[in-house]
Amino acid sequence: MRGRPVKTVPELIVLLGVIALSYGAKQRPDYDDTPNPEFLNPSWMAGIPDDQPLSEVTMPGTHNTMALFGGVYAECQTWSLASQLQAGVRFLDVRVRHVKGNLTIHHGVSYQRAHFGHVLQGVADFLQEFPSETVLMRLKEEYSETYDIYGAVVDYIHRYAHWDLLWHSRLVPTMGEARGKLIILQDFSGPDLGMRYGSLDIADKWKVPTLVHVEEKWKSVYDHLEAAPTGNQAQIFLTFSSGAGVFAFPRAVAQRVNPQLYDYLSAKTDLNQRLGIICMDFPAAPMIQMIIEFQLKEVTKRRNDFNPVLSKRSLKYRIPPPWKKMRKLLNNKV
């Protein structure tokens, strides 16, 4: 029988990956791989009351926060650390390679043109400018197997920040206790520097072998987000929407998962729920803002009682008027 040759499954998978490769930067409500956020939201935590446990706060985060270089298989973000923080990101995922006391930033084999000191300085500068905020940082060793980074981490803290910048407890702090602090979520051995990463309720199904497996990835995200509102309120929930594989690089996965996440959040009419930390590749400013809006109603009421002037002022930059008016239109276009 004559006709066009039938492609094999491996060929189809490779073709899917090639089709997914995007050479032009995109800035959508759910996905942004341009150099700068559409708008900023640097002090959104100012409206959260001091007595609110951090485990009850919903917040945006970035996976492999510093992975800006190395090609399509290594890059997970395009915004600088400073831009991410000012856009409203409050959870950072930082990976360090340990060589003779030096801690360089890596995503796998790809060196990210920075070291841990740059991260500490960036966070310290941000918290000095916006003392109402807090930053959570998952820290782990990558592309080295010394299993002994504690001493180097402490050395870097003393050299590039200061000891009092850290939250020194395994306990979940209140918002008041966390303000101005860096909370290290310690994913390595050694004495306590902060909270233990393993103490969180985590969904991180990061292996997405091909784009055919994106729906499995989304199901893991969906299931964990559905569990978060009724889960242990004393435990921080962390959901990774990111994923990658040999035939599904981070951009391609994010371009497919982020719209589903955006639609999922947009469809929720009740913002009175705790979703925890939602950790993304290539998030967009409107997506970040939408996540921030999911706070408990009793928190909102106490926030208004706590500082009504601040609440009104905060709303001025949370959603710029043009975006607020266009949200419905943009939702329909995603």
N, C-alpha and C positions, 0 to 999 in steps of 0.2 A: 504494500500500500504506500503510495507516494504522498508526500505532503511535507509540512514543516516538521523537523525533528522534535521529539518530545524531550523536554528538559528533565533532567534528573532532580531529585529532591535537593542534593547539595548545591546544584546550579541555581535552583530557585531561591534557596536561602541566601546565597551570595548576591543574587539579583535584588532580593528584597533589601539587603544591606546597602547595596549601591544606590538604589532608588531613594533610600532614606537619607543619604548623605546630602546635607544642605550647605551650599557654598555661600549663600547670602544670609546675613544676620536677620533674625526675626524678633519683633517685639509685639507679642500678643498679650492679652490679659492673663493667660495662664503660663506662658513660656517667654523667656527673654534671654537671648544670647548676644545682645548688643553690649557695648562697653559700659553703659550707665543706666541706672533705674529710671523709669518714667517719672516717678516722684519719690520723695523721701518721707520717712516717718520716724525721726530719730529719738523721740521721747514718749512713745506711746505708753510705757509702763508708769509714767507719772500719775496716771489716773487710777491705778490699782491701789486699793487701800493697804496700809502697812501690815495689817493683821491677816492678810490673805496668804495662805500657804502657797508656795511656788508650784506645788503639785497640782493645784487647781487652776493654774493659769494656762491658757492655750497660747502657743507661740510658734512662729516660723523658724526654721533652721535650714542650714545648707549641708549637704553631704560633700565630703572632701572639699572643704571650704576654700582651700588654697590651690586647688588643682586647676590652674588657668593655662598651663602650658603642656606640650607633649603630644599634640595631635588629637584626632577624634577619639582615640581609645583611652586617652589619659585626661582630657579636659572635661571638667564637670561644672565649671562656673566661668563667667566672663567678667563679673564685677570684682573690683578690688575688695580687700577686707574692709576698708573704710566705707566703701559704698554699700556693702552688704549690711554693715551695722547701722548705717544711717537710713537704709531702706526699711529697717525694722527687724532684721534677722537677729535672733537672740541665742541660738544654739549653733555652735561651731564644731565641725568634725575635723580634727587636725592630726596628721600623720607625720611622725618624725623618724628619720634615719639616724642611727647612733653610731658614730665612728670616732673613737678616741676622745670622748667627751663632747664632741660636736653634734648638734641636733639640726640637721637640714630637713627641709620640708620635701616630702616625696609623695607621689601617687604611683605606687609600684616602682618601676625602674625610672620613672620620669622625675627628674629634679625640678622643683618648682621655683627656682631662682630666689629662694628666701630661706631663712633659718628661723628657729623657734623664737629667737629674740625679736624678730620683726613682728611676729604675731603678738607677743606680750606687749610690745610698745604700742601697737595699734589698738589693742584692747584697753590698755591703761590710758592712752590719750582720749579714746572715746568716752570712757567712764569718768574721766576728769571733766570733760566738756558736758556730759549728760549724766550727772550723779544720781538721777532718778532711776536709771536703768541697771540691769544686771546682765551678765553674759555667762552662759554655760558652755563649757568646752570639753568635748570628749577628746582625750589625748591618748594616742597609742603609738607603738613602735611599728615601723613599716620599712621594708627593704633592708632590714638588718635583723639579726637574731641574737642580740646580746642578752636579752631578757633582763637588762640591768640599766634602765634609763633614769631611775629615780634620782641618783646623785647629780646627773647632768641637768635634769629638769630643775632641781632646787638651785643649782648654780646659775642657770639662765634666769630664774625668777629674781634672784638677788642682783644680777647684773643688768637686767633690762626692765625690771618692774620693781616691786617692793613686796615684802612678805605680807604686809597688812592688806594688800589688794585681794588676797585669797580668802575664801570662805573655808575655815579650818574645822570642818565637822562632817561626819557621815550623815547627819540628820538633814532632812529637807527644811530649808529656812523659810521664814515668812518673807513677804515682799519687802517689809521694812528692814529685816536683817540682811537681805540680799542686795539692797540698793548700793551701787558703787562697787560691787564685788565681782570678782571673777570666780566662778564655781567650776573647779576642775572635776570632771567626771573621769576618774582615774581608771584607765583600761590597761594597767601595767602593775607589776608587783612592787612592794615596798611599803613603808609607813604611809599613813594617811596624809594626803595633801588636800583632800576635799571629800566629795561623795564618790562612791564606787559606781562605775558605769554599770556593772552587773546588777545593781540594786533597782534599776529601772525596769519597767515592763516594756520590752523592745520587740518590734517586728521589723526585721531587716532581711527580707528574702531578696538578696541582691543579685543572685545568679539568674540571668535571663539569657539562656544560650542563643536564642534566635528571636526575631521579632514575632514569630508565631507564639512565643511564650509570654508575650506582654499581658495577655488576659489573666494568666496565672498570677503574674506579678500584681496586677491591679486587684485581684481577689484578696490577696494577702493584705494589701493596703486597706481595702474596704472593710474586711473583717475586723482589723485592729481598730480602725476608727469607729466602727459601730460598737465595739466593746469598751472604748475609752470613757464615755459618759457615765456608765454604770460600774466601771471598774473601781478598784481601791483608790479612793480620793487622796489617801496619804502617800501614794506611790506615783512617781512621774511616769507618764506614758510617752513612748517615743516611737513614731511610725516613719520609716524610710520609704519614700515613694521612688527612690532612685534604684537603678539596676543597670547591669551591663553583661555582655558576653562576647564571645569571639565574633559572632555575626549580629550583634546588637550593641553598638557602642552607646555611651551615656546620652549623647544628644538624641539619637534615634529613639531610645526608650523614653526620654523625657518628653519628646514631641508627641508621644502617644499616651503616656500616663498622665501628664500634667492636665490635658484637657478633660480627662475623666475625673480627676481630682477637683478641678474647677467646677465642672457640672455638678458633681456630688455636693460640694459646699454650697453652690448657688441654689440647689433644690431644697436645701434645708430652710424652713421658715422659722424654726425655733433656734435662736442663737444662744439660748440659755442652757449651754452644756459645755463640759470640759472635753476637749479633744486631745489635749496634751501637746507635745512637740511634733510638728509635721516637718520632716527633713527632706529637702528637695534638691534636685539638680536643675539649674537654669530657671529658678522661679522668677515670676514677674511681679512688679510692684502691686498691681491690682490683686493678684493671688495672695501676696503677703498681707495686704490690708484685709482681705476677706477672712483669712485665718485669725488675725488679731481681733476681729469683731466677735468671735465665738468666746464670750466670757459669760460667767454665771450672772443671772439677773440680780441676785442679792448682792453680788459684787458691784454691779453697776449702780444700784440704789445707794449702797454705802459710799461709793465713789463720789456721787453727786453730793451727798451729805458731808462727805469728808472735805471736799474743796470744790464748790460749784464754779468758782471763777476759773480754776485750772481746767475743769472739764470743758467749759465753753471754749477756752483758748485752744485746748488740744484738738477740738473738732475742726478748727480752722485749717490745720495741715494734715489731718488724718486722711480725708478724702477731698482732694481739690474739687471745687464746684464743677468744673468741666467734666471731670471723671464721674462725679456723682450723677450728673444728668445723663451721661452716656452709658452708664452701667447696663441698663436694660438692653440697649441697642447692641452693645458689645457681646452680651451674653448670647444673643440670638445669632451672632456671627461666628462664635467659636465652633 
